[in-house]
């Protein structure tokens, strides 16, 4: 059971796999919670948005919120006002899939005044194989830029270091080592590890306890 605050904000660098994590987190949360909603707040990047998998999520009983204009193919920077309604309400477990970097996080900033500090967790997703987040210093720089833009604090880290379907245990452990360095420097917990099932089965038990097994829902079968 995922015991986080009611509003879960997923942020990170472009290409970190935060949307994949957000979707898999939503599915995991639905196993123990009735009312689960995910809001696609990425108004910057037109690729790999959670709205693209709305049908899959809705089939599992998850509410999906995205543009105020219906149509997943429309590249229009508009987020539904329903997001604000769910933020101030108390009924729904809400996942906010925020755009990459501090630029993408601007859409969250407009709602920050309505989010109580005791009602949210903000998870920063780390993929140490991305060019701009290969070391602790760069990761911290991106993290702090998002905090400055949103006026909100990151409360936990997610190690999502991967090579997609070719991910190995060594890849995940490499990312874990750097994530632990960030954790120590910022005094932030590593809340989750996200990896494919084949690797999750090989993790040491202490890491299995925080692992969310990830199905590559955002990656079509023909993609590498």
C-alpha positions in Angstrom: 0.0 0.0 0.0 1.4 3.4 -1.0 1.2 5.6 2.1 1.9 9.0 0.7 0.0 12.3 1.1 -3.2 12.7 -0.9 -1.7 14.8 -3.7 1.3 13.2 -5.3 3.3 15.5 -7.6 5.6 13.8 -10.1 8.4 16.0 -11.5 11.8 15.7 -13.0 14.1 16.3 -15.9 12.8 15.8 -19.5 13.2 12.2 -20.5 13.6 10.9 -16.9 10.6 8.7 -17.3 8.4 10.6 -14.9 5.2 10.0 -16.9 5.9 6.3 -17.0 6.4 6.3 -13.3 3.2 8.5 -12.7 1.1 6.0 -14.7 2.5 2.9 -13.0 2.1 4.7 -9.6 -1.5 5.4 -10.4 -2.2 1.8 -11.2 -0.5 0.6 -8.1 -2.4 3.1 -6.0 -5.7 2.0 -7.5 -5.1 -1.5 -6.0 -5.8 0.0 -2.5 -7.7 3.2 -3.1 -11.1 3.7 -4.7 -10.9 7.2 -6.0 -7.7 7.8 -8.0 -7.2 10.5 -10.5 -4.2 11.5 -12.6 -3.8 14.9 -14.2 -1.6 15.5 -17.2 -0.1 18.9 -16.5 2.6 18.8 -19.2 1.8 21.8 -21.5 5.4 22.0 -22.9 6.3 18.6 -24.3 4.0 17.1 -27.0 5.5 13.6 -26.6 4.9 10.8 -24.1 2.1 12.4 -22.1 -0.1 10.5 -19.7 -3.2 11.6 -21.7 -2.1 9.3 -24.5 -2.9 6.3 -22.2 -6.2 7.7 -21.0 -8.2 4.7 -22.3 -6.0 2.2 -20.5 -6.2 4.1 -17.2 -10.0 4.7 -17.4 -10.5 0.9 -18.0 -8.9 0.5 -14.6 -11.3 3.0 -13.0 -8.8 5.9 -12.9 -10.0 9.4 -13.6 -7.8 11.1 -16.3 -7.7 14.8 -16.6 -5.9 16.8 -19.3 -6.6 19.6 -21.6 -9.7 21.7 -21.2 -10.2 21.1 -24.9 -11.1 17.5 -25.8 -8.7 15.6 -28.0 -5.3 14.1 -27.1 -3.7 15.1 -30.4 -4.2 18.8 -29.8 -1.0 20.5 -28.8 -2.6 23.4 -26.9 -1.2 24.6 -23.5 -4.4 24.3 -21.6 -5.1 22.3 -18.4 -8.6 21.5 -17.3 -10.1 23.5 -14.4 -11.1 20.2 -12.9 -7.5 19.9 -11.5 -8.1 22.9 -9.2 -11.4 21.3 -8.0 -9.7 18.1 -7.1 -6.9 19.9 -5.4 -9.1 21.8 -3.0 -11.4 18.8 -2.4 -10.6 15.9 -0.1 -12.2 12.9 -1.9 -9.7 12.0 -4.6 -6.2 10.6 -4.5 -4.6 12.9 -7.0 -1.4 12.4 -9.1 -0.1 15.4 -10.9 2.1 14.5 -13.8 4.1 17.8 -14.2 6.1 18.9 -17.3 9.8 18.5 -17.4 12.3 20.8 -15.7 11.3 24.2 -14.2 9.8 25.4 -17.4 7.3 22.5 -17.5 6.6 23.0 -13.8 5.1 26.5 -14.3 1.7 24.9 -14.8 1.9 23.6 -11.3 3.0 27.0 -9.9 -0.5 28.5 -10.5 -2.0 25.9 -8.2 0.6 26.0 -5.4 -1.3 28.4 -3.2 -4.2 26.0 -3.1 -2.1 22.9 -2.1 -1.6 22.6 1.7 1.9 21.6 2.8 0.5 18.6 4.8 -1.6 17.4 1.8 1.1 16.7 -0.8 4.2 14.8 -1.6 6.4 16.0 -4.5 8.6 13.3 -6.0 11.6 14.1 -8.2 12.3 11.3 -10.7 16.0 10.6 -11.4 17.4 8.9 -14.4 21.2 9.1 -14.2 21.5 8.0 -17.8 20.1 11.3 -19.1 22.9 13.7 -20.2 21.9 16.5 -17.9 21.3 14.4 -14.7 24.4 12.1 -14.7 25.7 13.3 -11.3 24.5 14.6 -8.0 25.3 18.2 -8.7 23.3 18.4 -11.9 20.4 16.5 -10.4 20.3 18.9 -7.4 20.4 21.9 -9.8 17.4 20.7 -11.7 15.5 19.8 -8.5 16.1 23.2 -6.9 15.1 25.0 -10.1 11.7 23.3 -10.0 11.3 24.2 -6.3 12.1 27.8 -7.0 9.6 27.9 -9.9 6.8 26.2 -8.0 7.4 27.6 -4.6 7.0 24.0 -3.3 9.5 21.6 -1.8 10.4 18.1 -3.1 9.7 15.6 -0.4 11.2 12.5 -1.9 13.3 11.0 -4.7 12.5 8.2 -7.2 15.4 6.3 -8.8 14.2 5.5 -12.3 17.6 4.9 -13.9 17.0 2.6 -16.9 17.7 1.5 -20.4 14.1 0.8 -21.1 13.6 -2.9 -21.9 17.4 -3.5 -21.8 17.7 -2.4 -18.2 19.9 -4.5 -15.9 20.2 -4.8 -12.2 23.6 -3.0 -12.5 21.9 -0.1 -14.2 19.4 0.3 -11.3 22.1 -0.1 -8.7 24.3 2.5 -10.4 21.4 5.0 -10.3 20.7 4.1 -6.7 24.2 5.0 -5.7 23.9 8.5 -7.2 20.4 8.9 -5.8 21.7 8.1 -2.4 24.3 10.8 -2.8 21.6 13.3 -3.6 19.5 12.0 -0.7 22.3 12.5 1.7 23.2 16.0 0.5 19.5 17.2 0.5 18.3 15.1 3.5 15.6 13.7 1.3 14.4 10.1 1.3 14.5 7.8 -1.7 10.8 7.0 -1.6 10.7 4.6 -4.6 12.7 2.6 -7.1 11.0 2.2 -10.5 12.2 -0.7 -12.7 10.9 -3.5 -15.0 9.8 -6.8 -13.4 12.8 -8.8 -14.5 15.1 -6.4 -12.6 12.7 -5.9 -9.7 12.9 -9.6 -8.9 16.7 -9.4 -8.6 16.8 -6.4 -6.2 18.1 -6.8 -2.6 15.2 -7.1 -0.2 15.7 -3.7 1.3 15.3 -2.2 -2.2 12.4 -4.5 -3.2 10.5 -2.9 -0.3 10.4 0.5 -2.0 10.2 -0.8 -5.6 7.2 -0.1 -7.9 7.4 -2.6 -10.7 7.1 -0.7 -14.0 5.3 -1.9 -17.1 6.5 0.1 -20.1 3.1 1.4 -20.9 4.3 4.6 -22.6 6.6 2.6 -24.9 4.9 0.9 -27.8 6.1 -2.6 -28.6 7.8 -1.4 -31.8 9.9 1.1 -29.8 13.3 0.0 -28.5 
